[in-house]
Structure formats: C-alpha cells, structure tokens
Amino acid sequence: MASDEKDPLWYVIDGDDRLVQVSTGYFDFAARNDLPGADRVLGRPLWDFVAGESVRAVQKAFIRRVRRSGMTVVLPFRCDGPEVRREQLLTVGPAEGGEMIVFMTQVVAETPRPPQALLDRRRERGKRTVEMCSWCDRVKEGSAWVEGRAGRAGPGPDR
C-alpha cells in the first residue's frame, strides 16, 4: 500500500471551504504522484480541486451533513495513477472548533496495471478532451462509461 501509516494524508477546510491545513502525508503523496502546485493549496477553495459538478454536489451535501449533525461520513472513491488502480476511503468529520472539517484518506487497495497514458501528467496532450469521472475514474466513450483499458462498461457517475 502507498499509504504511509506514519504520515497519513489529511487536510482541513474552514467554514468557507478553504484549505487551512494539510498533513506531511499530503505533500508526500503529491511528490510520489508528480502533482504540481501542492505547496500552493492553502487558502484556496476545496472546490478548485474537485472535478465534476455531480461530484462537487455530493461532497458539498456531505460537508453540510457533517456540519449540521457533527457526524462523520465515509466515502469510497478512486484515486488512480498511471500504473496503479487505487481504491480509497475518504473520512469526512468535524474538527474541534465549529465549522472546520477534517478529511482523511485511507488506501484500501492498490493494484498494479499496465501504464495508462491518459493518467500520465507528463504525456503531451492534444486538443481533444476526454470526460473522466473524478469519483470512479471511468472514462466516457460514446454513451457508456468504461474502465480504462479493460473496457468494462459501467453505469457512469450520474446514473
């Protein structure tokens, strides 16, 4: 597993949904996955980093629920890399002090796979865009949502 038990990946947002704290594990994960700009996230809205209106809507609803109820919510999601399929859990819970929310990720499973050019940030890109669900990491091909190279059709993120 890529998750380092010593430095878990967590981050905190304030009442305006701006990132106010991130863990060392956050920076470690960013470095291992060639994510540029990890040092410039503090003070920015969480929503700058969540792709897709449906995913944002679901996450906003969970955050509202956590703020209103004080309960913790756990969400499964995918966070694939070019050579790994990564299934994770996102735990969203209240922080001490009111409106702040803590997000902690836990890697459930990592499965090596052949390199996926679509997920390689270093690859040169053309002008054509590809729609990819930021929740399940499936790619839209025509009217179907498919799993990377495996080509297994799925219901898609909005169904």
N, C-alpha and C positions, 0 to 999 in steps of 0.2 A: 504494500500500500504506500501511496505517496504521502499520506497524512503523517506529519511528524507529531507524535504524542507530546513531545516537549514544547513545541511551539504550534499550538492549534491555530487554525485560520478563523479569526473572528473580526467583526467590525461593529461599530456603534453609530447609530444615527440620532440626531436630536429631534426636537418637536417639529422642526421644519423639514425633516427627512434629509438633512445634510450629514455627510460623513464627518464624525468628530474624533473617532479613534479607530485605529487598525492595529492588529497584532503583528508581531515579528513574523508569525506564520503566514500572514497575508503577503508580506514582502518576499518571503522565501518561495511561496507558490508562484508569485508573479515572475520571479527570476528564473525558476525552473521551467516556466512555460512561455518565456520570451514575451511577456506582456509589457509594452512600453507605457511610461507615464505613471507607474504605480506610486511613485513618490509625490504625485500631484493630485491625489484624490481628496485629501482633507479639505473640508469646506464646500465641496461640490455636492449637488443633489444626488442621492442614490439613483434616481431615475435616469441620470446620464449614462448609467452602466447596465441598464436593464432593457434589452431589445424586445420589441413587440408589444403592441398595445394590450393584447389579451394577457400576456404575462405580467405586465405592469398593473393591470386592473386586478388580477388575482393577488399579487403581492400587496397592493395598496389595501385591499379588503382584509388580508390577514393582519397587516400592521394596525389597521383600525380596530380589529377584533382584539388584538393583544393590548392596545392602549386602553380600550374600554373595559375589558374583562380582567386584565392582569394575568391572563393565562398564557402559557407557552404553546406554540404551534410548531409542528414538524412537517416539512415539505420534502418529498423526494424530487430530485432533479438530476439532469445530466450535465457534466462539465468535461466534454471530451477534448483530447489533444490530438495532434496529427497521427500519433502512433498508439493511442490508448483510448479505450472506451471507459469512462469514469462515471460510476453511479454514486451519488452522494445524498446526504440528508442535510437539509438546512433547518436549524432550530432557531426560531424567532421568539424572543421573550423580552419581558420588561427589564429595564435596568433600574437600579436604585435611583430615585430622584425624579420620578414622574414620567415625562414624555419620552425619555430616551429609550431606544430599543436596541437589544444586542442580537446579532446574527452570528451563529457559529456553524461551520460546516464540518461534516464528518464523511470521509470516504467509506463507502460501503463495499464497493468492488471496483477493481481495475482489471481490465482485460486487454492485453496487448493485441494489436491488429496491424495489418499492413498499413503503411503510411497513407493518409488521406490528404491529398493536395489541397482540397477545399479548406481544411483547417490549419494549413501551414501558413503562418503570417509572413514568412519570408518569400513565399512564391509571388511572382509577378501576376498582377490581375488585369483582366480585360475590362471592358466597359459593361458587359452583361452582368446583371445582378442575379443572385440566387437567394431565394427565400428559405431561411432556416429557422426552425423553432428554437428559441433560446431556453425552452423548458425541457423538451425531449430530444433535441439535437437532430430531428428528422429534417429532410430536405424536401421541398415541394417540387415534384416532377409532374407537370400537367395538373390534374385534379387530385393526384394522390400524394401522400406524404410517405417518403421512403427512408429506410435506414441505411445511410451511407452506401457503400459498395454492395452490401448484402442485398439491397433492392427489395426488402420485405415491406410491402405496403402497410401503412397504418392509418388510423383514423385521422391523424393530424391534430394540431394543437387547439383548434377552435371547434372541435366536434364533440 
